């Protein structure tokens, strides 16, 4: 009986290490891209701070029994703090090492969808539509960006400004 539980725990631990390593590999790869001499368009979708919650706020391993704990917000928050620090580090490296100032769009893919309260899922309605949306646009007048801009217009804004296209903006979905 003990051997069965040990194997289950070891498998989960290996999964968590794989998941941590995959996220860290993506972040390290992003930091290495400015040294490549070719023009590039990079899209990275980093599945963090989604579950499983595998990082504490310092990048350490979370107790394996809590990697899917959505009830205690501590685990989401700790992972959020860690990944935020790492993303800022990546952006600083990209900006400092790029021979041409890069254009950077940093977005979350969705806001909070559901929460667990007293063991029951509570749906939050439209909250999932609220995302983080930030731009690094060298030489661009930030006053030209509408405070309500949504991702449907991100590339229209960038193409119109940097590539002199005249793409019409569509209604922002807030």
C-alpha positions in Angstrom: 0.0 0.0 0.0 2.8 2.5 0.9 4.6 1.7 -2.4 1.5 2.8 -4.3 1.2 6.2 -2.5 5.0 6.8 -2.9 4.7 6.2 -6.7 1.8 8.6 -6.9 3.7 11.3 -5.0 6.8 10.8 -7.1 4.9 11.0 -10.3 3.3 14.3 -9.1 6.7 15.6 -8.0 8.2 14.8 -11.4 5.2 16.5 -13.1 5.6 19.6 -11.0 9.4 19.8 -11.8 8.6 19.4 -15.5 6.0 22.2 -15.3 8.4 24.5 -13.5 11.2 23.7 -15.9 9.0 24.3 -18.9 8.0 27.8 -17.7 11.6 28.7 -16.8 12.8 27.4 -20.2 10.3 29.7 -22.0 11.4 32.7 -19.9 15.1 32.0 -20.5 14.5 31.5 -24.2 12.8 34.9 -24.4 15.8 36.5 -22.7 18.1 35.0 -25.4 16.2 36.2 -28.4 17.6 39.7 -28.7 21.0 38.2 -29.6 19.5 36.6 -32.8 20.2 39.0 -35.7 17.1 38.3 -37.7 13.8 40.2 -37.7 11.4 38.5 -35.4 7.8 38.3 -34.2 7.6 36.4 -31.0 4.4 35.2 -29.3 4.7 33.5 -26.0 1.8 32.1 -24.0 3.0 31.3 -20.6 0.6 29.2 -18.6 1.3 30.9 -15.3 -0.1 31.8 -12.8 -2.7 29.2 -13.8 -3.0 26.0 -11.9 -1.1 24.0 -11.0 0.5 26.3 -8.5 4.0 25.1 -8.6 6.0 28.2 -7.4 6.1 30.1 -4.2 6.9 33.8 -4.3 10.6 33.1 -4.4 10.4 30.3 -7.1 10.6 27.5 -4.6 8.4 24.4 -4.9 4.9 24.5 -3.4 3.8 21.7 -1.1 2.5 19.1 -3.6 -0.8 18.7 -1.8 -1.6 22.4 -2.6 -0.8 22.6 -6.3 -4.5 22.6 -7.2 -5.7 24.5 -4.2 -8.0 27.2 -5.4 -9.7 27.7 -2.1 -6.7 29.3 -0.4 -5.8 32.3 -2.5 -2.2 32.2 -1.0 -1.1 29.7 -3.6 -2.3 31.7 -6.6 -0.9 34.9 -5.1 2.5 33.4 -4.4 2.8 32.1 -7.9 1.6 35.4 -9.3 4.2 37.3 -7.4 7.0 35.0 -8.6 6.0 35.0 -12.3 5.5 38.8 -12.2 9.1 39.2 -11.0 10.4 36.9 -13.7 8.4 38.6 -16.5 9.8 42.0 -15.4 13.3 40.5 -15.5 12.7 39.1 -19.0 11.3 42.5 -20.3 14.3 44.4 -18.9 16.7 42.0 -20.6 14.9 42.2 -23.9 14.9 46.0 -23.9 18.5 46.3 -22.8 19.9 43.7 -25.2 17.8 44.5 -28.4 19.8 46.3 -31.1 16.5 47.9 -32.3 14.1 49.0 -29.6 11.5 46.2 -29.4 7.7 46.6 -29.4 6.3 44.6 -26.5 2.7 43.7 -25.8 2.1 42.1 -22.4 -1.4 40.8 -21.8 -3.2 38.2 -19.7 -5.4 35.9 -21.7 -8.4 36.3 -19.3 -9.4 37.7 -15.9 -10.7 35.7 -13.0 -13.2 33.1 -14.2 -14.5 31.5 -11.1 -13.6 31.3 -7.4 -14.2 28.6 -4.8 -16.1 29.7 -1.7 -16.9 27.1 1.0 -16.2 24.3 -1.4 -18.6 25.6 -4.1 -17.6 27.2 -7.4 -18.9 30.8 -7.7 -19.1 32.2 -11.3 -18.1 35.8 -11.6 -20.0 36.7 -14.7 -18.1 39.2 -16.8 -14.9 39.3 -14.7 -13.2 36.9 -17.0 -13.2 39.6 -19.8 -11.1 42.0 -17.7 -7.5 41.4 -18.7 -4.1 43.0 -18.1 -3.1 44.9 -21.2 0.2 46.8 -21.4 2.5 48.1 -24.1 6.1 49.1 -24.6 6.1 51.3 -27.7 9.3 53.2 -28.2 8.9 56.7 -29.6 5.1 56.5 -29.4 3.0 59.2 -27.8 1.1 57.2 -25.0 -1.6 59.9 -25.1 -2.7 58.4 -28.4 -3.8 55.2 -26.7 -7.4 55.1 -25.5 -7.7 54.0 -21.8 -10.3 51.6 -22.9 -8.3 49.9 -25.7 -8.7 46.2 -25.8 -6.7 43.5 -27.6 -8.8 43.6 -30.7 -7.1 46.9 -31.5 -3.5 46.3 -30.3 -2.1 45.3 -33.7 -4.1 48.0 -35.5 -2.5 50.6 -33.2 1.0 49.2 -33.8 0.6 48.7 -37.5 -0.8 52.1 -38.0 1.9 53.8 -36.0 5.0 51.9 -37.0 4.1 50.6 -40.5 2.0 53.5 -41.6 -1.1 51.4 -42.4 -4.5 52.9 -42.0 -6.4 50.0 -40.4 -9.7 51.2 -38.9 -10.2 50.6 -35.2 -13.1 48.3 -34.3 -15.3 48.7 -31.2 -13.3 47.8 -28.1 -14.9 44.9 -26.1 -14.6 45.9 -22.5 
